[in-house]
Amino acid sequence: MKTIRNKRSLAVFCLAVLLGITSCGNVFDELSSNPNQSDVKTFYNTPENCDKGILGIYGYISTPRNLGACGFGLMLTRSDEGCSVADYGVPGAYNEEFTPSYYSLVQPFQLMYTAASQANQMIESLGEVDFSNRELHDTYLGEAYFLRAFTHFFLFINYRNIPLIKELPKAPNEYKPQASPEETWDFIISDLLRARDLLPGKNYWDAKNKGRVTRAAACALLGKAYLYRSGIEPKYGTSTKTYYDEAAAAFTEILNGNCGDYRLVDDYAWNFDVAHENNDESIFEIQFVGILNTDFNPGFVSSGLFNDVRCKMCIMNKKRNSNSSAQVMHNWLYDTFVASKTVDGKTDPRMFDSFVFNDNDPEIVRPAGKKVTFLEGKDWKTQMESEEGTFGDQYEKAKGYKMCSRKWLDWTLPPTDDAGAYFFNGRAQGVNWRMIRYANVLLMYAEAVVMGGKPVARITPLEAINTVRDRAGVPPVAEATMETIENERILELTYEGSRFFDLLRWGKVVERFRQLEASDPLFKQFNRAQYMGFQENKNEWVPLPIDEVEGNPYITQNNPGW
C-alpha cells in the first residue's frame, strides 16, 4: 500500500536539486533558465535513474501545494455542492479574496507545469538510454506521456487558455504562447493515445509500485477528454464537432476487460479509506502519505507527499476551534440523498459513507450496518453532546446547514505524534484520491452513448447505470436518459472532483448557480467574505496567475471577466 513513496521522495529530492525549481515567480522563465540542464541529461542515463525521474513526476503532482491541498480547492469547492471558510476553499467562495495572485491558484499552475516539463525530460531522455527490457522502457515512456497529458488536462479544464509544454526549453526565456482549445485537446488526446499503446495492463506493477498508471488509466482519461471536449467546445469554443463515438470506444476498452479485471468493490466506503487503497475499482489514484509537515517546500522531501486535511475536516461543533477546518454541504444535496431510498425503503447507504449529518433525524432510516460515526467511533449524540446538535455550536454562519463531507477522511486511523497542535486532533489522513473509479467509467460510458455515441461495450448504458445503483441497493431505473445519469452522478460521485465540470460540459453551470442563489438563502454563505455571486463569462474558468501574464510576453489574461 503506497509503497512507491520512498522511491518518489528520493526522486523528488533529486529533481529539486538538479532542476533548481523554486516555484516562485514566472514558471516558464524558471523552466527555460535551468542552470543544471547538462547535469540532468547526465543523470538520466540508466534505467534505474529513469525510474527515479518518472516517479518524480508523480511527486510534483501530489505535493500539498498541488493536488494535496490546493488542487482539492480548485476541483471540489467551485461546484454547487458545498462551501467553506477555509483558505483552500476560496476558489469556490466566489468572493473578493480570489484574485489572479491567490496562492492556491498560482501554486498548482506552477507545479503542474514543472511536472509537465519533467515529463518532457523523461520522454527525451528515454530515447537515448539502453534498456535490456523493452517492455519496461515502453512502460516508463507511457507513464511520461500519460502524466504530461494529465497535467495539461488539469490546467486546461481549470485555466482554459494555456501554453503547451511539448518539449524541454532549448534556450533561456523560451516562452510559450497560449494554444487554441482545439490545439490543446489534440495535444492531450495524442499523448493519451500514445500512453494507451505503451502502458501495461492492470497486474503489471508489483506491490512496491502500487499506484503507478496502467493502460486503463490512459483509456479512462482518454474517454474523459473526448467526453469533456464534446460538451465544452460546442458551448464555449468555436467547434461544433463531438467525439461521443471515440469516448464510448475508449471506455469500452475498460468495460470489456481489455485493460484487466476492474469491478465495483463490495463496499462503497472502501473507495475513501486507507485500508482499501488501489483496489479493483480504482483506475487512476493519486497517492498520498499520512505525514504531517508544515514546511510546504514543493518538490522537496521535507514537504511530505501528504493530503492536507484541514480544508476537509468538518465537525463544526464547540470542540473544534479552527476556521481552516470548516466546510459544509448545501441542503439541496441533503434532500437529494434523503429522497434516494433502497429497495426496502432505507436511506441510500452512500449518504453515510459520503457525509456527516444527524442520523437521529426521523427522516433518516438507517440501513443495516450504517451509522454516522466520528473519531474513536463516537456517534452523533456523543460527539455533538445532543441529538439536536448543529454545526453552528462553533460557527454562527454554519447554522442551518445539515451536513458536511466525510469523503477522504478515514477516522479509523490512529493519532500521530504531531497531529494535536497543528491539525487539531485531525489525524494524519493520507487517504488516496481515487480520481477515476470504475463506477465513473460506467456512468461516463452511459452518457457518451446516450449523447449519440456508438454502443460498443458488452454492457448497455442502462445496465451500466443500474450496476452502480445495484451496489447501493437502490431500485433500478427503467431508462437510460441524461436525467437519470445526472442524478446518479450526484449520488455516486459527490465531492470527488467531477460536479463542477459536469455542470460545465452540460452547459448548466450558470443556470444551476442562478437557481440556487434565488432559492437557497444559505447558498455559498458559509464564506470567509461576502459571496459575490457566480459571474457568467468569468467564473467558468479561473484566471491565469498574474506573474505569468506579466512575465510572459506571449500570454494575455484572455479568460473572460478577469
VOTI-491846 format. One record per residue (C-alpha): x, y, z; residue number from 1; chain. Coordinates in pm, 1 decimal. Example, Ala and Ser with C-alpha at 12.3 -4.5 7.8 and 13.67 -1.06 7.14 Angstrom:
residues 2
((1230.0 -450.0 780.0) 1 A)
((1367.0 -106.0 714.0) 2 A)
***
This chain:
residues 562
((0.0 0.0 0.0) 1 A)
((150.4 330.2 -112.7) 2 A)
((491.1 168.9 -133.6) 3 A)
((611.0 390.8 -416.4) 4 A)
((652.5 672.4 -164.0) 5 A)
((1012.0 616.4 -63.2) 6 A)
((1126.2 599.3 -424.0) 7 A)
((920.4 902.5 -507.5) 8 A)
((1064.0 1104.3 -220.0) 9 A)
((1414.9 1026.2 -341.9) 10 A)
((1317.7 1117.9 -694.4) 11 A)
((1158.8 1444.2 -589.8) 12 A)
((1466.6 1537.4 -388.3) 13 A)
((1692.8 1462.0 -682.9) 14 A)
((1475.0 1663.4 -915.4) 15 A)
((1462.8 1958.5 -679.9) 16 A)
((1840.4 1967.9 -656.8) 17 A)
((1902.7 1904.4 -1024.8) 18 A)
((1635.3 2127.8 -1168.2) 19 A)
((1666.9 2412.0 -922.6) 20 A)
((1290.1 2473.0 -934.7) 21 A)
((1172.4 2703.0 -657.2) 22 A)
((811.1 2753.8 -769.1) 23 A)
((838.2 3128.7 -730.6) 24 A)
((795.7 3391.1 -997.2) 25 A)
((724.1 3312.3 -1359.2) 26 A)
((719.7 2938.2 -1409.6) 27 A)
((818.3 2946.9 -1777.2) 28 A)
((1118.2 3166.2 -1701.3) 29 A)
((1233.2 2912.0 -1443.1) 30 A)
((1181.9 2617.2 -1672.2) 31 A)
((1375.9 2786.0 -1951.0) 32 A)
((1671.7 2905.3 -1741.0) 33 A)
((1772.7 2580.5 -1575.3) 34 A)
((2142.7 2616.6 -1487.7) 35 A)
((2187.1 2242.3 -1435.6) 36 A)
((2043.5 2114.3 -1762.9) 37 A)
((2358.9 1928.7 -1861.8) 38 A)
((2367.9 1758.0 -1522.1) 39 A)
((2012.6 1640.6 -1567.3) 40 A)
((2094.1 1488.2 -1904.3) 41 A)
((2390.2 1311.3 -1749.1) 42 A)
((2179.4 1181.3 -1461.5) 43 A)
((1911.2 1011.4 -1670.9) 44 A)
((2145.5 767.5 -1842.2) 45 A)
((2040.4 437.6 -1680.9) 46 A)
((1706.7 256.8 -1645.7) 47 A)
((1731.4 295.2 -1267.0) 48 A)
((1769.6 672.6 -1283.3) 49 A)
((1496.3 696.9 -1544.3) 50 A)
((1270.4 521.5 -1295.2) 51 A)
((1351.7 790.9 -1038.8) 52 A)
((1277.7 1059.2 -1293.9) 53 A)
((936.3 912.2 -1373.8) 54 A)
((849.0 881.0 -1005.4) 55 A)
((945.0 1243.8 -957.8) 56 A)
((663.7 1349.8 -1192.0) 57 A)
((412.5 1184.2 -962.4) 58 A)
((577.4 1363.6 -670.5) 59 A)
((525.2 1710.3 -812.4) 60 A)
((160.0 1630.1 -879.8) 61 A)
((81.4 1507.8 -528.0) 62 A)
((265.0 1768.7 -319.9) 63 A)
((48.4 1965.3 -74.0) 64 A)
((60.2 2280.2 -285.4) 65 A)
((-66.3 2093.4 -589.1) 66 A)
((-331.7 1820.4 -568.0) 67 A)
((-260.5 1759.5 -198.8) 68 A)
((-450.0 2067.6 -86.5) 69 A)
((-469.9 2343.8 -345.2) 70 A)
((-593.2 2106.7 -614.1) 71 A)
((-877.4 1993.6 -393.7) 72 A)
((-981.3 2357.2 -364.6) 73 A)
((-983.9 2403.1 -740.0) 74 A)
((-1151.7 2072.1 -820.1) 75 A)
((-1406.2 2043.5 -538.1) 76 A)
((-1511.3 2375.5 -389.0) 77 A)
((-1609.9 2553.1 -711.4) 78 A)
((-1922.6 2342.5 -760.5) 79 A)
((-2272.9 2380.6 -617.7) 80 A)
((-2207.5 2101.3 -366.1) 81 A)
((-2080.7 2298.6 -67.4) 82 A)
((-1895.0 2596.2 72.7) 83 A)
((-1614.5 2660.2 315.5) 84 A)
((-1445.1 2926.1 522.7) 85 A)
((-1109.1 2754.3 471.1) 86 A)
((-838.9 2938.6 278.6) 87 A)
((-821.6 2637.6 46.6) 88 A)
((-1192.0 2686.1 -18.6) 89 A)
((-1152.7 3037.1 -159.5) 90 A)
((-1167.0 2926.8 -528.9) 91 A)
((-1525.6 2817.4 -465.7) 92 A)
((-1620.1 3101.3 -233.7) 93 A)
((-1662.6 3348.6 -521.1) 94 A)
((-1562.5 3644.2 -305.3) 95 A)
((-1312.1 3925.2 -344.5) 96 A)
((-1027.2 3718.4 -198.9) 97 A)
((-994.8 3510.3 -513.7) 98 A)
((-770.0 3709.4 -745.1) 99 A)
((-511.6 3613.2 -1011.4) 100 A)
((-244.5 3620.1 -740.0) 101 A)
((-418.0 3389.3 -490.7) 102 A)
((-175.8 3120.0 -377.8) 103 A)
((-397.3 2814.6 -434.3) 104 A)
((-442.1 2932.1 -792.5) 105 A)
((-74.2 3007.5 -854.0) 106 A)
((91.7 2704.2 -697.9) 107 A)
((-91.4 2423.4 -883.6) 108 A)
((-28.1 2613.7 -1208.7) 109 A)
((344.1 2622.1 -1137.7) 110 A)
((372.8 2266.9 -1012.8) 111 A)
((171.1 2111.7 -1293.9) 112 A)
((397.5 2281.9 -1546.3) 113 A)
((701.2 2165.6 -1351.3) 114 A)
((565.4 1810.5 -1370.6) 115 A)
((492.7 1853.3 -1742.8) 116 A)
((847.3 1976.1 -1801.4) 117 A)
((984.0 1675.3 -1615.0) 118 A)
((768.0 1450.7 -1832.8) 119 A)
((930.4 1609.8 -2137.4) 120 A)
((1270.6 1546.9 -1982.4) 121 A)
((1188.9 1177.9 -1948.1) 122 A)
((1037.6 1145.3 -2296.9) 123 A)
((1356.4 1291.6 -2445.1) 124 A)
((1593.5 1102.2 -2214.9) 125 A)
((1434.3 761.3 -2262.9) 126 A)
((1513.9 770.7 -2631.8) 127 A)
((1886.7 776.0 -2550.8) 128 A)
((1906.0 508.5 -2279.1) 129 A)
((1975.5 140.9 -2346.3) 130 A)
((1718.5 -93.4 -2192.0) 131 A)
((1760.9 -468.3 -2191.7) 132 A)
((1390.4 -486.7 -2102.4) 133 A)
((1199.4 -318.2 -2385.7) 134 A)
((865.5 -356.9 -2209.4) 135 A)
((999.7 -160.8 -1911.8) 136 A)
((1125.9 113.2 -2143.6) 137 A)
((785.8 140.5 -2310.1) 138 A)
((613.4 144.1 -1973.3) 139 A)
((823.4 437.9 -1848.6) 140 A)
((760.6 618.9 -2175.6) 141 A)
((387.9 551.5 -2148.7) 142 A)
((387.2 692.7 -1795.4) 143 A)
((560.8 1007.7 -1914.6) 144 A)
((309.6 1059.8 -2195.2) 145 A)
((16.5 995.5 -1961.0) 146 A)
((144.3 1232.9 -1693.4) 147 A)
((218.7 1503.4 -1949.1) 148 A)
((-137.3 1465.4 -2076.5) 149 A)
((-283.4 1467.7 -1725.5) 150 A)
((-100.9 1783.8 -1620.1) 151 A)
((-220.5 1965.3 -1931.6) 152 A)
((-574.1 1827.6 -1885.8) 153 A)
((-587.2 1963.1 -1529.0) 154 A)
((-450.9 2300.5 -1637.9) 155 A)
((-683.5 2321.3 -1936.9) 156 A)
((-1013.9 2241.5 -1765.2) 157 A)
((-934.1 2489.9 -1489.1) 158 A)
((-735.0 2772.0 -1656.0) 159 A)
((-857.3 2721.0 -2015.0) 160 A)
((-622.5 2938.6 -2226.6) 161 A)
((-288.3 2778.3 -2151.9) 162 A)
((50.6 2733.5 -2320.2) 163 A)
((156.3 2382.1 -2415.5) 164 A)
((489.3 2244.3 -2298.1) 165 A)
((568.3 1997.9 -2575.4) 166 A)
((944.3 1980.0 -2524.9) 167 A)
((1217.2 2098.3 -2292.9) 168 A)
((1320.5 2461.4 -2346.1) 169 A)
((1633.6 2488.1 -2556.2) 170 A)
((1733.3 2839.4 -2454.1) 171 A)
((1672.4 3089.9 -2172.5) 172 A)
((1348.7 3286.8 -2186.1) 173 A)
((1197.0 3047.9 -2437.4) 174 A)
((840.3 3145.8 -2356.6) 175 A)
((546.0 2951.4 -2489.8) 176 A)
((238.4 3115.7 -2642.5) 177 A)
((-114.0 3018.5 -2547.7) 178 A)
((-262.6 2743.1 -2759.7) 179 A)
((-611.8 2735.9 -2901.9) 180 A)
((-857.7 2499.8 -2728.9) 181 A)
((-861.2 2271.9 -3034.7) 182 A)
((-481.9 2251.1 -3038.7) 183 A)
((-479.7 2175.3 -2664.9) 184 A)
((-737.2 1897.9 -2692.2) 185 A)
((-546.8 1745.6 -2985.2) 186 A)
((-223.6 1752.1 -2785.5) 187 A)
((-376.9 1590.9 -2476.2) 188 A)
((-552.9 1321.9 -2679.4) 189 A)
((-241.7 1248.2 -2885.1) 190 A)
((-40.4 1189.5 -2567.7) 191 A)
((-311.2 966.1 -2423.3) 192 A)
((-327.0 757.8 -2740.1) 193 A)
((49.8 705.2 -2715.4) 194 A)
((18.1 619.7 -2346.0) 195 A)
((-264.4 373.9 -2416.1) 196 A)
((-48.2 185.5 -2665.6) 197 A)
((259.1 181.0 -2440.0) 198 A)
((128.4 120.8 -2089.4) 199 A)
((85.2 -229.2 -1942.6) 200 A)
((-229.4 -392.7 -1808.8) 201 A)
((-363.5 -395.5 -1456.9) 202 A)
((-136.0 -650.4 -1290.3) 203 A)
((195.4 -530.8 -1429.4) 204 A)
((315.4 -335.8 -1125.7) 205 A)
((430.2 -520.7 -814.3) 206 A)
((329.2 -429.3 -459.2) 207 A)
((615.5 -179.5 -428.1) 208 A)
((482.7 20.6 -721.5) 209 A)
((111.6 31.8 -648.3) 210 A)
((-45.3 347.8 -781.2) 211 A)
((158.1 382.2 -1098.7) 212 A)
((-61.0 423.7 -1404.3) 213 A)
((-165.3 145.8 -1638.8) 214 A)
((-340.4 116.6 -1972.6) 215 A)
((-678.3 150.3 -1800.2) 216 A)
((-584.2 494.0 -1666.8) 217 A)
((-491.6 606.5 -2018.0) 218 A)
((-818.9 473.4 -2164.4) 219 A)
((-1024.9 629.6 -1886.3) 220 A)
((-865.7 973.5 -1916.0) 221 A)
((-883.4 948.3 -2295.1) 222 A)
((-1256.5 877.6 -2281.5) 223 A)
((-1299.6 1159.2 -2030.5) 224 A)
((-1113.1 1401.2 -2257.6) 225 A)
((-1334.8 1308.3 -2553.8) 226 A)
((-1646.2 1344.2 -2336.4) 227 A)
((-1544.0 1681.9 -2193.0) 228 A)
((-1440.6 1810.5 -2533.7) 229 A)
((-1776.7 1708.9 -2679.9) 230 A)
((-1963.1 1905.7 -2416.3) 231 A)
((-1742.1 2206.9 -2354.3) 232 A)
((-1635.5 2316.6 -2701.8) 233 A)
((-1980.4 2346.1 -2866.2) 234 A)
((-2084.5 2565.5 -2571.3) 235 A)
((-1771.8 2771.3 -2503.7) 236 A)
((-1544.9 2723.6 -2804.3) 237 A)
((-1565.6 2756.2 -3179.3) 238 A)
((-1604.1 2388.7 -3273.9) 239 A)
((-1935.7 2206.2 -3304.3) 240 A)
((-1775.8 1865.0 -3353.8) 241 A)
((-1840.6 1598.6 -3091.9) 242 A)
((-1646.6 1283.8 -3004.2) 243 A)
((-1900.5 1061.7 -2832.3) 244 A)
((-1810.2 763.1 -3052.2) 245 A)
((-1446.8 797.7 -2950.9) 246 A)
((-1538.7 841.5 -2583.3) 247 A)
((-1755.0 529.0 -2583.7) 248 A)
((-1481.0 329.9 -2757.2) 249 A)
((-1218.5 437.7 -2501.3) 250 A)
((-1438.5 341.9 -2206.1) 251 A)
((-1522.9 12.1 -2376.0) 252 A)
((-1157.9 -92.5 -2353.7) 253 A)
((-1205.6 -99.4 -1975.3) 254 A)
((-1562.3 -228.7 -1964.6) 255 A)
((-1481.9 -521.5 -2194.4) 256 A)
((-1183.3 -624.2 -1984.2) 257 A)
((-913.9 -534.7 -2235.6) 258 A)
((-715.9 -348.6 -1966.5) 259 A)
((-760.4 -602.4 -1687.2) 260 A)
((-1034.5 -705.7 -1448.7) 261 A)
((-1190.6 -395.4 -1293.3) 262 A)
((-1512.8 -404.4 -1093.3) 263 A)
((-1713.7 -224.1 -828.9) 264 A)
((-1578.9 -320.6 -487.6) 265 A)
((-1824.2 -475.5 -243.5) 266 A)
((-1846.2 -178.6 -9.4) 267 A)
((-1880.9 176.3 -143.7) 268 A)
((-1693.8 307.4 164.6) 269 A)
((-1378.3 121.7 57.4) 270 A)
((-1319.2 394.4 -200.6) 271 A)
((-1246.1 653.3 68.4) 272 A)
((-1030.1 482.8 330.8) 273 A)
((-666.3 380.3 363.5) 274 A)
((-712.2 4.7 409.0) 275 A)
((-859.7 -44.2 59.8) 276 A)
((-645.2 189.3 -147.3) 277 A)
((-555.2 88.4 -504.4) 278 A)
((-844.0 -156.9 -510.8) 279 A)
((-1017.8 -324.5 -805.4) 280 A)
((-1242.4 -22.6 -861.6) 281 A)
((-959.8 229.8 -871.1) 282 A)
((-834.6 314.9 -1219.1) 283 A)
((-636.9 633.3 -1156.9) 284 A)
((-543.2 710.3 -797.6) 285 A)
((-333.7 994.9 -659.0) 286 A)
((-112.1 856.9 -383.2) 287 A)
((-80.6 1049.8 -56.4) 288 A)
((127.7 994.9 254.2) 289 A)
((-7.0 1048.9 604.9) 290 A)
((279.6 1267.4 719.3) 291 A)
((214.0 1597.5 891.5) 292 A)
((461.7 1863.3 794.6) 293 A)
((415.7 2235.9 756.2) 294 A)
((725.2 2326.3 555.3) 295 A)
((543.5 2308.6 219.7) 296 A)
((853.7 2315.2 2.4) 297 A)
((715.8 2187.6 -328.1) 298 A)
((935.0 1924.9 -485.0) 299 A)
((1140.4 1858.0 -173.5) 300 A)
((1123.7 1562.8 63.2) 301 A)
((1061.2 1799.5 354.5) 302 A)
((719.2 1892.5 221.7) 303 A)
((593.4 1537.7 264.5) 304 A)
((365.0 1396.7 -0.9) 305 A)
((54.6 1403.1 207.1) 306 A)
((-306.4 1504.0 165.7) 307 A)
((-355.2 1818.2 373.4) 308 A)
((-667.4 1750.3 576.9) 309 A)
((-754.7 2095.7 706.5) 310 A)
((-999.1 2203.0 436.8) 311 A)
((-1182.4 1871.6 467.7) 312 A)
((-1206.1 1836.1 844.5) 313 A)
((-1564.6 1915.0 905.0) 314 A)
((-1703.1 1879.6 1256.8) 315 A)
((-1829.6 2227.8 1330.1) 316 A)
((-1910.5 2183.0 1698.2) 317 A)
((-1766.1 2355.2 2001.9) 318 A)
((-1486.6 2102.6 2040.9) 319 A)
((-1315.4 2225.0 1726.0) 320 A)
((-1156.7 2565.3 1708.5) 321 A)
((-1022.3 2644.8 1367.5) 322 A)
((-1194.5 2811.7 1077.6) 323 A)
((-938.9 2646.2 848.5) 324 A)
((-1121.1 2318.2 908.0) 325 A)
((-1476.9 2432.1 849.0) 326 A)
((-1679.6 2313.4 548.9) 327 A)
((-2045.9 2235.4 488.1) 328 A)
((-2253.2 2079.7 210.7) 329 A)
((-2558.1 2257.1 73.7) 330 A)
((-2902.7 2146.4 177.5) 331 A)
((-3020.7 2052.5 -174.0) 332 A)
((-2767.1 1772.6 -158.1) 333 A)
((-2901.8 1655.3 177.5) 334 A)
((-3253.5 1649.1 34.7) 335 A)
((-3137.1 1457.0 -274.6) 336 A)
((-2981.2 1180.4 -67.7) 337 A)
((-3271.8 1160.8 177.3) 338 A)
((-3505.6 1112.9 -119.5) 339 A)
((-3295.0 824.1 -252.7) 340 A)
((-3423.6 503.8 -93.4) 341 A)
((-3314.0 143.3 -109.6) 342 A)
((-3544.9 -131.1 -233.6) 343 A)
((-3660.6 -185.7 126.2) 344 A)
((-3722.0 183.9 196.2) 345 A)
((-3398.9 268.1 380.9) 346 A)
((-3188.4 580.5 324.7) 347 A)
((-2933.1 542.0 42.9) 348 A)
((-2627.9 391.5 221.7) 349 A)
((-2395.0 611.7 18.8) 350 A)
((-2515.8 904.4 228.7) 351 A)
((-2350.0 753.2 537.2) 352 A)
((-2020.2 699.0 357.2) 353 A)
((-2017.9 1044.8 198.2) 354 A)
((-2133.2 1285.9 468.7) 355 A)
((-2154.1 1376.3 835.3) 356 A)
((-2512.4 1452.4 939.3) 357 A)
((-2762.2 1390.6 1219.4) 358 A)
((-2873.1 1034.9 1155.9) 359 A)
((-3112.1 1055.4 1450.9) 360 A)
((-3347.5 1266.8 1241.5) 361 A)
((-3677.9 1082.6 1178.7) 362 A)
((-3644.2 1121.1 801.4) 363 A)
((-3326.1 912.7 810.7) 364 A)
((-3385.3 536.5 802.2) 365 A)
((-3057.3 362.1 868.4) 366 A)
((-2968.1 62.4 652.2) 367 A)
((-2817.3 -232.2 833.6) 368 A)
((-2462.7 -163.0 942.4) 369 A)
((-2470.6 209.3 858.7) 370 A)
((-2426.7 481.2 1118.5) 371 A)
((-2266.2 824.8 1129.0) 372 A)
((-1953.1 791.4 1341.2) 373 A)
((-1666.8 1019.8 1434.9) 374 A)
((-1320.4 985.1 1585.0) 375 A)
((-1290.2 699.2 1833.0) 376 A)
((-1619.6 567.4 1697.5) 377 A)
((-1835.0 832.6 1866.0) 378 A)
((-2188.0 860.7 1734.5) 379 A)
((-2373.6 1184.0 1657.9) 380 A)
((-2526.7 1227.1 2002.7) 381 A)
((-2197.3 1172.0 2185.1) 382 A)
((-1991.8 1390.3 1954.8) 383 A)
((-2239.9 1677.6 1937.6) 384 A)
((-2346.4 1634.0 2300.9) 385 A)
((-2712.9 1622.6 2198.7) 386 A)
((-2929.4 1457.7 1934.8) 387 A)
((-3019.8 1801.7 1803.1) 388 A)
((-2662.6 1934.4 1791.2) 389 A)
((-2584.0 2154.7 1493.6) 390 A)
((-2270.4 2271.8 1321.5) 391 A)
((-2345.9 2622.7 1448.3) 392 A)
((-2223.8 2545.6 1801.5) 393 A)
((-1882.9 2678.8 1696.4) 394 A)
((-1961.5 2879.3 1383.0) 395 A)
((-2266.1 3101.8 1376.1) 396 A)
((-2260.2 3103.6 995.2) 397 A)
((-2289.7 2724.8 989.5) 398 A)
((-2634.3 2719.4 1147.2) 399 A)
((-2896.0 2598.8 904.2) 400 A)
((-2672.0 2361.7 710.5) 401 A)
((-2746.0 1996.5 766.7) 402 A)
((-2425.3 1813.8 675.3) 403 A)
((-2064.4 1823.1 564.6) 404 A)
((-1841.4 1584.2 373.3) 405 A)
((-1668.4 1280.9 517.6) 406 A)
((-1510.2 1156.9 193.3) 407 A)
((-1130.5 1139.4 204.2) 408 A)
((-1139.1 1128.3 587.2) 409 A)
((-1050.6 795.8 746.2) 410 A)
((-1132.8 834.1 1112.8) 411 A)
((-1022.0 481.6 1194.3) 412 A)
((-657.6 587.7 1167.9) 413 A)
((-460.8 621.1 1491.0) 414 A)
((-343.0 962.6 1611.1) 415 A)
((6.2 1080.1 1522.8) 416 A)
((258.1 1245.6 1749.4) 417 A)
((224.6 1590.7 1594.8) 418 A)
((-143.5 1581.6 1496.7) 419 A)
((-273.6 1755.4 1806.0) 420 A)
((-126.3 2104.1 1795.6) 421 A)
((-137.1 2187.0 1427.3) 422 A)
((-410.8 1971.2 1284.6) 423 A)
((-648.5 1993.6 1580.3) 424 A)
((-654.3 1618.5 1651.8) 425 A)
((-750.0 1561.0 1291.8) 426 A)
((-521.7 1263.5 1229.8) 427 A)
((-264.5 1236.1 955.8) 428 A)
((-505.2 1129.9 686.8) 429 A)
((-301.9 1031.6 385.3) 430 A)
((-610.6 896.9 209.2) 431 A)
((-551.1 849.0 -162.5) 432 A)
((-767.7 1045.1 -404.6) 433 A)
((-937.7 791.7 -631.7) 434 A)
((-952.5 1031.2 -922.8) 435 A)
((-1116.1 791.7 -1170.3) 436 A)
((-1315.5 495.0 -1041.1) 437 A)
((-1477.6 213.0 -1235.9) 438 A)
((-1816.9 349.9 -1126.7) 439 A)
((-1736.6 677.1 -1301.0) 440 A)
((-1634.6 490.9 -1617.9) 441 A)
((-1970.8 310.3 -1617.5) 442 A)
((-2159.3 639.9 -1590.5) 443 A)
((-1940.6 821.8 -1843.5) 444 A)
((-1989.0 539.1 -2091.6) 445 A)
((-2365.5 558.4 -2043.5) 446 A)
((-2351.9 933.7 -2103.8) 447 A)
((-2140.1 901.0 -2417.3) 448 A)
((-2389.9 656.7 -2570.7) 449 A)
((-2700.0 848.4 -2462.6) 450 A)
((-2546.0 1157.4 -2624.0) 451 A)
((-2508.5 973.0 -2953.8) 452 A)
((-2200.8 752.8 -2925.9) 453 A)
((-2196.0 401.0 -3068.1) 454 A)
((-2292.0 137.1 -2805.3) 455 A)
((-1989.3 -89.0 -2848.6) 456 A)
((-1939.9 -226.0 -2495.0) 457 A)
((-2076.6 -559.2 -2384.8) 458 A)
((-2283.1 -372.4 -2126.4) 459 A)
((-2568.1 -139.3 -2222.4) 460 A)
((-2598.7 217.5 -2088.5) 461 A)
((-2899.1 111.1 -1880.6) 462 A)
((-2706.7 -183.4 -1737.5) 463 A)
((-2414.9 46.2 -1661.0) 464 A)
((-2632.7 283.8 -1459.3) 465 A)
((-2812.3 3.7 -1277.7) 466 A)
((-2484.5 -171.7 -1196.0) 467 A)
((-2387.8 135.8 -994.9) 468 A)
((-2732.1 156.8 -834.2) 469 A)
((-2740.3 -212.8 -752.3) 470 A)
((-2434.3 -189.9 -527.5) 471 A)
((-2612.3 77.8 -324.1) 472 A)
((-2925.0 -134.9 -304.1) 473 A)
((-3145.2 129.6 -464.7) 474 A)
((-3409.0 29.9 -723.8) 475 A)
((-3305.8 12.6 -1089.9) 476 A)
((-3411.1 288.3 -1326.8) 477 A)
((-3624.7 195.9 -1625.8) 478 A)
((-3448.0 405.6 -1887.0) 479 A)
((-3102.4 544.4 -1957.0) 480 A)
((-3150.2 918.6 -2003.9) 481 A)
((-2938.9 1221.9 -1926.9) 482 A)
((-3171.2 1290.8 -1633.1) 483 A)
((-3104.2 950.5 -1477.3) 484 A)
((-2731.5 980.7 -1547.8) 485 A)
((-2709.1 1329.3 -1397.9) 486 A)
((-2893.8 1217.3 -1085.7) 487 A)
((-2679.2 907.0 -1043.1) 488 A)
((-2358.6 1108.9 -1077.5) 489 A)
((-2472.2 1317.0 -779.4) 490 A)
((-2545.6 1011.4 -564.3) 491 A)
((-2230.6 822.9 -662.3) 492 A)
((-1965.3 1090.3 -719.6) 493 A)
((-2043.2 1389.6 -497.8) 494 A)
((-1730.1 1567.1 -370.1) 495 A)
((-1488.2 1367.2 -581.3) 496 A)
((-1397.6 1647.5 -821.9) 497 A)
((-1648.6 1588.4 -1102.3) 498 A)
((-1952.7 1803.0 -1029.2) 499 A)
((-1833.2 2147.4 -1146.8) 500 A)
((-1705.8 2003.7 -1472.8) 501 A)
((-2025.2 1801.2 -1517.7) 502 A)
((-2227.4 2122.9 -1498.8) 503 A)
((-1978.4 2299.5 -1724.0) 504 A)
((-1990.2 2046.1 -2006.3) 505 A)
((-2368.2 2012.5 -1978.2) 506 A)
((-2397.4 2390.2 -2020.0) 507 A)
((-2582.1 2415.4 -1688.2) 508 A)
((-2335.1 2580.9 -1454.1) 509 A)
((-2476.0 2935.6 -1479.4) 510 A)
((-2836.3 2816.2 -1471.0) 511 A)
((-2766.0 2599.8 -1167.3) 512 A)
((-2597.5 2875.2 -968.3) 513 A)
((-2876.1 3120.7 -1052.2) 514 A)
((-3135.1 2869.5 -936.2) 515 A)
((-2966.5 2810.9 -600.2) 516 A)
((-2884.9 3177.1 -546.3) 517 A)
((-3256.7 3252.5 -583.9) 518 A)
((-3396.2 2959.4 -383.6) 519 A)
((-3146.6 2892.9 -103.6) 520 A)
((-3058.0 3180.7 133.3) 521 A)
((-2765.2 2975.0 265.1) 522 A)
((-2609.2 2902.2 -74.3) 523 A)
((-2234.6 2983.5 -55.3) 524 A)
((-2294.4 3185.2 262.3) 525 A)
((-2054.9 2984.9 480.2) 526 A)
((-1780.5 3206.3 346.8) 527 A)
((-1473.2 3399.9 453.5) 528 A)
((-1612.8 3713.8 292.7) 529 A)
((-1926.4 3823.6 111.6) 530 A)
((-2038.0 3592.3 -167.3) 531 A)
((-2033.8 3793.3 -489.9) 532 A)
((-2238.4 3552.1 -696.3) 533 A)
((-2134.8 3333.9 -987.2) 534 A)
((-2046.5 3568.3 -1273.7) 535 A)
((-2127.3 3440.0 -1620.4) 536 A)
((-1842.6 3465.8 -1873.8) 537 A)
((-1595.0 3480.6 -1586.2) 538 A)
((-1625.3 3207.3 -1326.7) 539 A)
((-1646.2 2919.7 -1575.1) 540 A)
((-1263.4 2931.9 -1564.6) 541 A)
((-1010.9 3050.2 -1310.3) 542 A)
((-771.0 3331.0 -1406.9) 543 A)
((-417.6 3275.7 -1525.4) 544 A)
((-171.8 3369.4 -1247.6) 545 A)
((-74.5 3733.5 -1264.2) 546 A)
((300.1 3654.8 -1262.0) 547 A)
((259.8 3450.9 -1579.6) 548 A)
((59.5 3722.2 -1752.6) 549 A)
((308.4 3993.7 -1660.8) 550 A)
((621.6 3782.1 -1710.2) 551 A)
((546.7 3607.6 -2039.5) 552 A)
((510.1 3841.3 -2338.6) 553 A)
((307.5 3575.4 -2523.0) 554 A)
((41.4 3532.8 -2253.1) 555 A)
((-261.1 3754.4 -2206.5) 556 A)
((-536.4 3727.4 -1948.8) 557 A)
((-795.3 3626.3 -2204.3) 558 A)
((-1006.7 3420.9 -1969.2) 559 A)
((-1320.4 3637.8 -1988.9) 560 A)
((-1409.0 3855.5 -1692.8) 561 A)
((-1065.1 3855.5 -1534.0) 562 A)
***
